[in-house]
Amino acid sequence: MSLPPLMLYLAAPRGFCAGVDRAIKIVELALQKWGAPVYVRHEIVHNKFVVDSLKDQGAIFVEELDDVPGDRPVIFSAHGVPKAVPAEAARREMVFVDATCPLVSKVHIEAERHHADGLQMVMIGHAGHPETIGTMGQLPPGEVLLVETPEDVAGLEVRDPERLAFITQTTLSVDDTVLIVQALQARFPAIVGPHKEDICYATTNRQMSVKAIAGRIDALLVIGAPNSSNSKRLVEVGRAAGCAYAQLVQRAEDIDWRALEGIGSVGITAGASAPEVLVNEVVDAFRARFDTSVELVETVKERVEFKVPRVLREPVQDSV
């Protein structure tokens, strides 16, 4: 029996960004340097496959620093942590490595600089997301106000409308963020913004690649975790760009094949914390069910790399 024809469009760039790549390397190098177990506060990146593979190598994931014994190294996730966390680790004289993405750290530095200049911060982000918690935790309580939508801007109660600055979470929808920034600038004309938007290059590039294929496909599958902000934004971007069916799947086993009956073309992308092995798994699942042709649609080449912290590039001096 012949298989129905299907055109698969693979969006590029997709999958791991430089910050995720660095964070995973940090855990692997820490295990090589200090041996297992190495503790990680929160998921190092938002992907179950990645977290499970690091667990298999000897990483132990915990929610809080209190769950880490004082004689083992601890790593802070790529999303960043409030200032109180490394301060507590230092107080306990723990060995710790900060895997915060350098582009998130850049936002932290920006917030501190504005605070030093006497400005109150407005953060555009998602309440409860680790990156938002980490960024807001760089400054004292009340110094960072959170908005999630343009509507939230109307309800902001600020200390001084003439002394404001805004920052953003790095994994937001580019288009949605523009609307919130416009609302802030309309209500607070003196508000200071970043020289270049805080949304990171990887988030921007992955959203751009989805837009490039949206008009050619009947369905879009985004490979990523349900708690991954940048992955969820890719689904929203696909729908906004005219793709009637856009779904987030963690793995091939999550694909709803009934929903894809009778379609002729599917787009595939992956969030910034999803490894390429999961993309290949999804492509293979389509090849098993369809006479599949694959086309790569690449909008830009990424060449960004971030170094791991110096402590992991040096030999062990004291055993932990």
C-alpha positions in Angstrom: 0.0 0.0 0.0 1.5 3.3 -1.0 1.8 6.1 1.6 0.2 9.5 1.1 2.5 12.2 0.0 3.6 14.9 2.5 5.9 17.9 2.3 7.9 18.6 5.4 9.4 22.1 5.9 12.1 22.2 8.5 12.5 25.7 9.9 16.0 27.0 10.6 17.3 28.2 13.0 15.6 25.9 15.4 16.5 24.0 18.6 19.4 24.7 20.9 20.6 28.3 21.3 24.1 29.3 22.6 22.8 29.9 26.1 21.2 26.4 26.4 24.3 24.8 24.8 26.5 26.5 27.4 24.2 25.6 30.4 24.2 21.9 29.4 28.0 21.9 29.0 28.3 23.5 32.4 26.5 20.6 34.1 28.5 18.0 32.1 31.9 19.7 32.8 31.0 20.0 36.5 30.3 16.3 36.6 33.6 15.6 34.9 35.5 17.9 37.3 33.9 17.1 40.7 32.2 13.8 40.0 28.6 12.8 40.8 26.4 14.0 42.3 26.3 17.6 41.2 23.2 19.5 42.2 21.2 21.8 39.9 18.7 24.4 41.3 15.7 24.2 39.1 15.6 22.6 35.6 18.9 23.7 33.9 16.8 24.3 30.8 13.1 23.6 30.1 13.3 20.2 28.4 12.5 16.8 30.0 14.7 14.9 27.6 17.7 17.0 28.4 17.1 17.0 32.2 16.6 13.2 32.2 19.8 12.7 30.3 21.7 14.8 32.8 20.1 12.9 35.7 21.4 9.7 34.1 24.9 11.2 34.2 24.6 12.1 38.0 22.9 15.5 38.2 20.4 15.9 40.9 17.7 18.6 40.3 16.3 20.4 43.3 13.9 23.3 43.9 15.8 25.3 46.5 19.3 25.7 47.9 18.1 24.2 51.2 17.9 20.9 49.4 21.7 20.9 48.5 24.2 19.5 51.0 27.0 22.0 51.8 29.8 19.7 50.5 28.6 19.3 46.9 28.7 21.8 44.0 25.4 23.4 42.9 24.6 25.0 39.5 22.0 27.7 38.9 19.8 27.3 35.8 20.1 29.2 32.5 17.1 31.3 33.4 18.9 33.2 36.1 18.3 33.5 39.8 17.4 36.3 42.3 20.5 37.9 43.9 19.6 36.3 47.3 20.4 32.8 45.9 24.2 33.2 45.1 24.5 35.3 48.3 23.1 32.5 50.4 25.4 30.0 48.6 28.4 32.2 49.3 27.3 32.6 53.0 27.2 28.7 53.2 30.7 28.6 51.5 29.3 26.4 48.8 31.0 25.7 45.5 28.5 27.1 42.9 28.5 27.8 39.2 26.1 30.2 37.6 24.8 28.9 34.3 22.6 32.0 33.7 22.5 32.8 30.0 24.8 35.8 29.3 21.9 37.5 27.5 19.8 37.2 30.6 22.7 38.5 32.7 22.8 41.5 30.3 19.2 42.3 31.3 20.2 42.0 35.0 23.0 44.4 34.6 20.8 46.8 32.7 18.2 46.7 35.5 20.9 47.4 38.1 22.3 50.3 36.1 18.9 52.0 35.8 18.3 51.4 39.5 21.6 53.0 40.3 20.4 56.0 38.3 17.3 56.3 40.5 14.8 54.8 38.0 12.0 52.4 38.8 11.8 49.4 36.4 8.9 48.0 34.5 9.5 44.4 33.3 7.6 43.0 30.4 7.4 39.3 31.2 5.4 36.3 32.3 4.5 36.1 36.0 6.0 33.0 37.7 8.5 32.2 35.0 12.0 31.5 36.4 13.6 34.2 34.3 11.1 36.8 35.4 11.6 35.8 39.1 15.4 35.9 38.7 15.4 39.3 36.9 13.0 41.0 39.4 15.0 39.5 42.2 18.1 41.6 41.2 16.6 44.7 42.8 14.8 45.4 46.1 11.1 44.7 46.4 8.9 47.3 44.7 11.6 48.4 42.3 10.5 46.2 39.4 6.8 46.3 38.3 5.6 43.5 36.0 3.4 43.8 33.0 2.2 41.0 30.8 -0.2 42.7 28.3 -0.8 46.2 26.9 -3.9 46.3 29.2 -1.7 45.9 32.3 0.0 49.2 31.5 -3.1 51.2 32.3 -3.2 49.8 35.8 0.5 50.5 36.7 1.0 52.6 39.8 4.5 54.1 39.5 6.5 56.2 41.9 7.4 58.9 39.4 6.3 58.7 35.7 9.3 60.8 34.8 11.8 58.3 36.3 11.0 55.0 34.7 12.8 52.4 32.5 11.7 49.1 31.0 13.3 45.7 30.4 11.9 42.5 28.9 12.1 38.8 29.4 14.4 37.4 26.7 11.9 34.8 25.4 8.8 36.8 24.5 6.9 37.2 21.3 8.6 40.0 19.3 5.2 41.2 17.9 3.4 41.1 21.2 6.2 42.9 23.0 6.1 45.8 20.5 2.5 46.4 21.5 3.3 46.5 25.2 6.3 48.9 24.6 4.0 51.2 22.6 1.5 51.2 25.4 4.3 52.1 27.9 5.6 54.9 25.7 2.1 56.3 25.2 1.4 56.4 28.9 4.9 57.3 30.1 6.6 59.3 27.3 9.8 59.7 29.4 10.3 56.0 29.9 13.8 54.7 29.1 14.2 51.5 27.0 17.2 49.3 26.1 19.4 50.4 23.2 18.5 47.1 21.6 15.5 45.0 22.6 16.1 42.5 25.4 14.5 39.7 23.4 17.4 37.4 22.5 18.7 36.7 19.1 17.6 33.0 19.3 14.0 33.8 20.2 13.8 36.4 17.4 15.4 34.1 14.8 13.2 31.1 15.6 10.1 33.3 15.4 11.3 34.7 12.1 11.8 31.2 10.7 8.3 30.1 11.7 6.9 33.2 9.9 8.9 32.2 6.8 7.1 28.8 6.5 3.7 29.6 7.9 2.2 30.5 4.6 3.3 27.2 3.0 2.0 24.7 5.5 -1.2 23.1 6.6 0.1 22.4 10.1 3.0 23.5 12.4 4.6 21.3 15.0 6.8 23.0 17.6 9.0 20.5 19.5 9.4 21.8 23.1 8.3 21.6 26.7 5.0 22.9 28.0 6.9 25.1 30.5 9.2 26.5 27.8 8.3 30.1 27.2 10.1 30.5 23.8 8.5 27.2 22.6 5.0 28.4 23.5 5.6 31.7 21.7 6.5 29.8 18.5 3.1 28.2 18.5 1.4 31.6 19.0 3.6 33.1 16.2 2.6 30.3 13.9 -1.1 30.8 14.5 -0.8 34.6 14.2 1.0 34.1 10.9 -2.0 32.2 9.5 -1.2 28.6 10.3 -4.6 27.1 11.2 -3.2 24.1 13.2 -0.1 24.8 15.4 0.7 22.4 18.2 3.4 22.0 20.9 4.7 18.5 21.2 7.5 17.2 23.5 8.3 14.1 21.4 7.0 12.1 18.4 4.7 10.1 20.7 2.8 13.3 21.4 1.7 13.9 17.8 -2.0 13.9 17.2 -2.1 12.0 13.9 -5.9 12.2 13.6 -5.6 16.0 13.5 -3.1 15.7 10.6 -5.3 13.4 8.4 -5.6 14.7 4.8 -2.9 17.4 5.1 -0.3 18.0 2.4 2.4 20.0 4.2 3.7 20.3 7.7 6.3 22.7 9.2 8.6 21.6 12.0 10.6 23.7 14.4 12.0 23.4 17.9 12.3 25.6 20.9 15.7 26.8 22.1 16.0 24.1 24.7 14.9 21.1 22.5 17.7 18.9 21.1 18.0 18.0 17.5 17.6 14.3 18.3 13.9 15.0 19.1 13.5 16.8 15.7 14.9 13.7 13.9 12.6 11.5 15.9 9.6 13.5 14.7 10.8 13.5 11.1 11.3 9.7 11.3 7.7 9.3 12.6 6.4 11.2 9.6 8.5 9.1 7.2 6.9 6.0 8.7 3.4 7.2 7.8 3.9 9.4 4.7 5.8 9.4 1.5 7.8 12.4 2.8 9.8 15.1 1.1 11.9 17.4 3.3 12.9 21.0 2.6 15.1 23.1 4.9 13.9 26.7 5.1 16.8 28.7 6.6 16.3 32.4 7.3 19.7 33.1 9.0 22.8 31.3 10.1 23.6 31.5 13.8 27.3 31.6 14.9 26.9 32.7 18.5 28.9 30.9 21.1 29.3 31.5 24.9 32.3 30.4 26.9 31.7 28.3 30.1 32.9 29.9 33.4 36.6 29.8 34.1 36.2 27.5 37.1 35.2 24.7 34.7 38.2 25.3 32.4 40.7 25.0 35.2 41.9 21.7 36.8 40.6 20.6 40.2 42.7 22.2 43.0 40.7 21.2 46.1 38.4 18.3 46.2 34.9 19.2 47.1 
